[in-house]
Amino acid sequence: MLKKFAVLLLALSLAAVALAGCGSSNKAKDGNGDLKELRIGFVPSQNAETLEARAKPLEGLLKKELGIKVKVTVTTDYNAVVEAMKSKQLEIGFLPPTDYVLAHKQKAANVLLQAQRYGVDPETGKQTSDLVDYYYSGVLVRNDSGIKTVDDLKGKKIGYQAPTSSAGFVWPAVYLKEHGIDALKDVTPVTLQGHDKGVMGVMDKSIDAAAVFVDARNIVAKEYPNIYKDTHYLFLTEKIPNDTISIRPDISKDWADKIANAFIKIGKDSEGKKIIESIYTHEGYVKSKDSNFDTVRKYQEQVDKIGK
């Protein structure tokens, strides 16, 4: 069942890439193979239009640092960034860990940088003072839902993100499996686009629970001022490695270093920090390596058994 789910989303991803107008595969390089344009893809972890508006200012900051044209794009689903990198329609992808592992396996991406975030108190949604390279996911429920334990989720309507979403499906699904619940067969799965949609669905009672990152409630706290009083996490997952900034393997080391240094510099600049924080709550970037994501591969092996 999971395979059918993933195949359908992959088909939609390919269509989305075709419609996105990212450009031909050789558009970003000149005749000598030098980079003349940097195209960056973002996954839609929240409302795509809002996300793109927040990401747009990066174009000017990166152009200033790199001296070439920069274009940001928010795709219609998670897989579309991987497919666009694979077909050389994007040079850079802001990829969650599971999507990075998928892209790396397909030789579409190497990890360049890893995001740093402030920790979050799951009770209040407030940031801690610690910068960390991980985050948590959980299943959010209303306090008045009657759902007290994992067993209570059986037969309930649960909102998920794409099947490659680390926080929106993979980590919560593995947790549920370990506690006797198949995340696809034992519940009614609902696919949503954006963690904000999951939170809103719980608040509006259109779904009974939602798998979201901690703390996705912050995205919609203005619309739902009582959200922290009205909801709680039924459980939290193990740590999830922070998001990546991934780069196509065919981009030269010189350009990879320039791009990495530009993002690191932007993350240390007051204006730049505000921009990256508004996009994915990133607070800065550090160099990373592929072995940091071995735990993701183990989770992927487990999630492949779900729904069978």
Secondary structure, 3 states (H helix, E strand, C coil): CHHHHHHHHHHHHHHHHHHHCCCCCCCCECCCCCECEEEEEECCCCCHHHHHHHHCHHHHHHHHHHCCEEEEEECCCHHHHHHHHHCCCCCEEEECHHHHHHHHHCCCCEEEEEEEEEEECCCCCCEEEEEECEECEEEEEECCCCCCCHHHHCCCEEEECCCCCHHHHHHHHHHHHHCCCCCCCCCEEEECCCHHHHHHHHHHCCCCEEEEECCHHHHHCCCCCCHHHHEEEEEECCCEECCEEEECCCCCHHHHHHHHHHHHHHHHCHHHHHHHHHHHCCCEEEECCHHHHHHHHHHHHHHCCCCC
